[in-house]
Amino acid sequence: MPRSSTLSAGTKSWPAAMREALGACRSVFISLFIFSLLINLLALTASLYMMQVYDRVLASRSEVTLAMLTAMALAALLAMAGLELVRGRLMVRIGLWLDRRLGGPVLMSSIRGVLRGGERSAQGLRDLGTFRTFLTGPSMFPLLDAPWVPLYLIVIFLLHPALGWIATLAAVLLFGLALVNEFVTRDLLRRAGVASQQTQLGADQAARHAHAIDAMACCPR
């Protein structure tokens, strides 16, 4: 994990601080990429185990072979679980580190915006929190695992070309459906996000002017 003191809020803008912070995390993301490769390789354990059981154990009826295969499969699954645990904790540490490093610049950017006549809002801090939640949440792991889809397709092709083509067509179909879903929902999600920000801004302003609202008898009794 890169070690650095928190950026001086007055020296760097929020976009520049974000670029610098993500650049500092480059080696960590490379490590996550390698972890994802190992996890996806170990994810083939169950399939390979069953293939070996049907091919070797049932034919030879050897309990020793079954015990050895089972021990190897359990060791591989435990290693995969350990790697997933380390990957998850590493993502959490990245999120916390980004929050400590970028919290100051984001807050100062909001303050400068108010001083320049902009709206009084801590939307930047909320956006940073959303980004941190994305990094530490389950949505990040499919992005790390997606580049290894060809690995599974190669394994399926090695089993049988027909199965490989079926899996390839299914993958293309799922990717196409994802693109269609993105195009259909993009504008709706954008408008929903804008409406949510405006609602939050209005709620913040109402909370700041609570005494004035109460004095004008705008609150239900």
C-alpha positions as CSV (number, residue, x, y, z in Angstrom):
1,M,0.0,0.0,0.0
2,P,1.5,3.4,-0.9
3,R,2.4,5.5,2.1
4,S,2.0,9.2,1.9
5,S,0.8,12.1,4.0
6,T,-2.5,13.7,3.3
7,L,-2.2,16.3,0.6
8,S,-2.2,19.9,1.5
9,A,-5.7,21.1,0.8
10,G,-4.5,24.4,-0.5
11,T,-2.0,23.2,-2.9
12,K,-3.8,20.7,-5.2
13,S,-7.2,20.8,-6.9
14,W,-9.6,17.9,-6.5
15,P,-9.1,16.5,-10.0
16,A,-5.3,16.7,-9.8
17,A,-5.4,15.1,-6.4
18,M,-7.6,12.2,-7.7
19,R,-5.2,11.6,-10.7
20,E,-2.2,11.6,-8.4
21,A,-3.8,9.3,-5.9
22,L,-4.9,6.8,-8.5
23,G,-1.4,6.9,-10.0
24,A,0.1,6.1,-6.6
25,C,-2.2,3.1,-6.4
26,R,-1.1,1.7,-9.7
27,S,1.2,-1.0,-8.2
28,V,-1.7,-2.1,-5.9
29,F,-4.1,-2.5,-8.8
30,I,-1.4,-4.6,-10.6
31,S,-1.3,-6.8,-7.5
32,L,-5.1,-7.1,-7.5
33,F,-4.9,-8.1,-11.2
34,I,-2.5,-10.9,-10.4
35,F,-4.6,-12.0,-7.4
36,S,-7.6,-12.2,-9.8
37,L,-5.7,-14.4,-12.2
38,L,-4.7,-16.8,-9.5
39,I,-8.3,-16.8,-8.1
40,N,-9.7,-17.6,-11.5
41,L,-7.2,-20.4,-12.1
42,L,-8.1,-21.9,-8.8
43,A,-11.8,-21.6,-9.5
44,L,-11.3,-24.4,-12.0
45,T,-10.5,-26.8,-9.1
46,A,-14.0,-28.2,-8.8
47,S,-14.4,-29.0,-12.5
48,L,-10.9,-30.6,-12.7
49,Y,-11.5,-32.5,-9.6
50,M,-14.8,-34.1,-10.9
51,M,-13.1,-34.9,-14.2
52,Q,-10.3,-36.7,-12.5
53,V,-12.7,-38.6,-10.2
54,Y,-14.7,-39.8,-13.2
55,D,-11.6,-40.6,-15.3
56,R,-9.3,-42.1,-12.7
57,V,-11.1,-43.0,-9.4
58,L,-14.2,-44.7,-10.8
59,A,-12.1,-46.6,-13.3
60,S,-9.5,-47.8,-10.8
61,R,-11.6,-47.8,-7.6
62,S,-8.5,-46.5,-5.8
63,E,-9.3,-44.9,-2.5
64,V,-5.8,-43.6,-2.2
65,T,-6.2,-41.7,-5.5
66,L,-9.5,-40.3,-4.3
67,A,-7.9,-39.2,-1.0
68,M,-5.0,-37.5,-2.7
69,L,-7.3,-35.7,-5.2
70,T,-9.6,-34.6,-2.5
71,A,-6.7,-33.3,-0.4
72,M,-5.3,-31.4,-3.4
73,A,-8.7,-29.9,-4.2
74,L,-9.3,-28.8,-0.6
75,A,-5.9,-27.2,-0.5
76,A,-6.6,-25.3,-3.8
77,L,-10.0,-24.2,-2.5
78,L,-8.5,-23.0,0.7
79,A,-5.9,-21.1,-1.2
80,M,-8.6,-19.5,-3.4
81,A,-10.5,-18.5,-0.3
82,G,-7.4,-16.9,1.2
83,L,-6.7,-15.0,-1.9
84,E,-10.2,-13.7,-2.1
85,L,-10.0,-12.6,1.6
86,V,-6.7,-10.8,0.9
87,R,-8.1,-9.2,-2.2
88,G,-11.2,-7.9,-0.4
89,R,-9.2,-6.5,2.5
90,L,-6.8,-4.8,0.1
91,M,-9.7,-3.1,-1.6
92,V,-11.0,-1.9,1.7
93,R,-7.5,-0.5,2.5
94,I,-7.4,1.3,-0.9
95,G,-10.8,2.9,-0.2
96,L,-9.7,4.1,3.3
97,W,-6.4,5.4,1.9
98,L,-8.1,7.3,-0.9
99,D,-10.6,8.8,1.6
100,R,-7.8,10.0,3.9
101,R,-5.7,11.3,1.0
102,L,-8.5,13.0,-1.0
103,G,-10.9,14.1,1.8
104,G,-9.0,17.4,2.4
105,P,-8.7,18.5,-1.3
106,V,-12.4,17.6,-1.9
107,L,-13.5,19.6,1.1
108,M,-11.4,22.6,0.2
109,S,-12.8,22.4,-3.4
110,S,-16.3,22.7,-2.0
111,I,-15.3,25.6,0.2
112,R,-13.7,27.4,-2.7
113,G,-16.8,26.9,-4.7
114,V,-18.9,28.5,-2.0
115,L,-16.5,31.5,-1.8
116,R,-16.8,32.0,-5.5
117,G,-20.5,32.2,-5.3
118,G,-21.4,28.6,-6.0
119,E,-24.0,26.4,-4.2
120,R,-23.3,25.4,-0.7
121,S,-23.0,21.6,-1.0
122,A,-20.7,18.8,0.1
123,Q,-21.5,16.9,-3.1
124,G,-17.8,16.3,-3.7
125,L,-17.5,14.4,-0.4
126,R,-20.6,12.4,-1.2
127,D,-19.1,11.5,-4.6
128,L,-15.9,10.4,-2.9
129,G,-17.9,8.3,-0.5
130,T,-19.7,6.7,-3.5
131,F,-16.5,6.0,-5.2
132,R,-15.0,4.4,-2.1
133,T,-18.1,2.3,-1.7
134,F,-17.8,1.1,-5.3
135,L,-14.1,0.2,-4.7
136,T,-14.9,-1.8,-1.5
137,G,-18.2,-3.3,-2.7
138,P,-19.0,-6.4,-4.7
139,S,-19.3,-4.6,-7.9
140,M,-15.6,-4.2,-8.3
141,F,-14.8,-7.9,-8.3
142,P,-16.6,-8.8,-11.6
143,L,-14.5,-6.0,-13.3
144,L,-11.3,-7.7,-12.1
145,D,-12.5,-11.2,-13.1
146,A,-13.9,-10.2,-16.5
147,P,-10.5,-10.2,-18.4
148,W,-10.1,-13.9,-17.6
149,V,-13.2,-15.0,-19.4
150,P,-11.1,-16.2,-22.4
151,L,-9.3,-18.5,-20.0
152,Y,-12.5,-20.4,-19.2
153,L,-13.4,-20.4,-22.9
154,I,-10.0,-22.0,-23.8
155,V,-10.6,-24.7,-21.1
156,I,-14.1,-25.4,-22.5
157,F,-12.7,-25.6,-26.0
158,L,-10.1,-28.1,-24.8
159,L,-13.0,-30.3,-23.4
160,H,-14.9,-30.2,-26.7
161,P,-15.1,-27.7,-29.6
162,A,-18.9,-27.8,-29.6
163,L,-19.1,-26.9,-26.0
164,G,-16.6,-24.1,-26.6
165,W,-18.7,-22.6,-29.4
166,I,-21.8,-22.8,-27.2
167,A,-20.1,-21.1,-24.4
168,T,-18.7,-18.4,-26.7
169,L,-22.1,-17.7,-28.2
170,A,-23.5,-17.5,-24.7
171,A,-20.8,-15.1,-23.6
172,V,-21.4,-12.9,-26.6
173,L,-25.2,-12.9,-26.0
174,L,-24.7,-11.9,-22.4
175,F,-22.3,-9.1,-23.4
176,G,-24.8,-7.9,-26.0
177,L,-27.6,-7.9,-23.4
178,A,-25.4,-5.9,-21.0
179,L,-24.8,-3.3,-23.8
180,V,-28.5,-3.0,-24.6
181,N,-29.2,-2.6,-20.9
182,E,-26.6,0.2,-20.7
183,F,-28.0,2.1,-23.6
184,V,-31.6,1.7,-22.4
185,T,-31.0,2.8,-18.8
186,R,-28.1,5.3,-19.2
187,D,-30.3,8.4,-19.6
188,L,-32.8,7.3,-17.0
189,L,-30.0,6.7,-14.5
190,R,-28.3,10.0,-15.3
191,R,-31.6,11.9,-14.7
192,A,-32.2,10.0,-11.5
193,G,-28.8,10.9,-10.3
194,V,-29.3,14.6,-11.1
195,A,-32.7,14.5,-9.4
196,S,-31.2,12.8,-6.3
197,Q,-28.4,15.4,-6.1
198,Q,-31.0,18.3,-6.4
199,T,-33.1,16.6,-3.7
200,Q,-30.2,16.2,-1.4
201,L,-29.1,19.8,-2.0
202,G,-32.6,21.1,-1.2
203,A,-32.6,19.0,2.0
204,D,-29.3,20.4,3.1
205,Q,-30.4,23.9,2.5
206,A,-33.6,23.3,4.4
207,A,-31.7,21.9,7.3
208,R,-29.3,24.9,7.4
209,H,-32.3,27.3,7.4
210,A,-34.4,25.3,9.8
211,H,-35.0,28.3,12.1
212,A,-36.1,30.6,9.3
213,I,-38.5,27.9,8.0
214,D,-39.9,27.4,11.4
215,A,-40.3,31.2,11.9
216,M,-42.3,31.4,8.7
217,A,-44.6,28.6,9.9
218,C,-43.7,26.4,6.9
219,C,-43.3,23.3,9.1
220,P,-46.4,21.2,10.0
221,R,-47.4,21.4,13.6
